[in-house]
Amino acid sequence: SWYGGSLIGNGVACGGTLQADTIGVAHKSLPCGTKLIVAYKGRSVKTEVIDRGPYSGNREFDLTQGLKEKLDFDVGVGTVYVSE
């Protein structure tokens, strides 16, 4: 899933402020700053853990709005591929 919208301007768990163009992911247990490559439909983006979550559903990652747009993630909830 992804997050942004009304959360833009809020702080993130790893420090900083969420902006519409912030590239990152939320994960419940990976350490802040963990480097990842996230892929979706043939596109891939280097990113890192910047926040904690997701806390709804049975999801492993939440993408920031900026990452969602870079990947052209065109669904509310879907499958992405992640590698370190």
N, C-alpha and C positions, 0 to 999 in steps of 0.2 A: 504494500500500500504506500501511499505518500502523504506528506503533511506540508502545510503552508497556509495559504489563505488567511484566516483570522489569527493564526499563530505568528504571522510575520511581525517582527519587532520584539518578540519574546526572547528571553535568554535561552541558551541551550546548555545542557548538562556539562559539556566539556569546555565551556567558556565561550563568550562571544554572543552575538545577537543574530537570530534567524532573519535573513533577508530573502526576498523573492528569488534572487539568483544564487543563494548559498548552495554549494555542491557538497553533499554529505549524506550519511545514513544514521539512523538511530538503531541501536541494538541493545538488548538487555544486559549482556555480560561481557562482550568484547571490550577491551580497554580503550579509553579515549585515544584517538590518534592512530588506531590500527588501520593500516593501509589495505585497501581492497580494490579489486576491479569488478565492476558491476556490469553485466551484459544483458541486453534485451533486444530481441529481433535483429540480430546482426550488428548492433551498436554496442560499444563498450566505453566505459569512462573510469578513469582512476579516481578514487575518492578515499575518504576515511570516515571512521566513526566519530561523530560530533555530538551525539545526543543519546539519551536512554529511551527505550521503548522497543517495539510497539506494545501498547497495553490493552489493545482490543483485538479480539479474534485470536486465531492460532497462527500468528505471523512471526517471522523471524527478523525481518528488516522493515523499516519505514524509510522511504526515500524522501529527501527534501524536494520541494517544488522545483528548485533549480536542476537537480539531478533528473527528476521526472521529465522535464522539458528536454534536457540534453539527450536522454535515451529515447525520446518520443514514446514514453510509457503512456499508452492511450486508454488505460483501464483504471478503475478504482483500486482493485486488488488483482494481482496477477503474479506470475512466476518470473523471477529474474534469476540469473546465474551469477554466483559470487565466488571469487577466488582471491587468495591473499598473495 
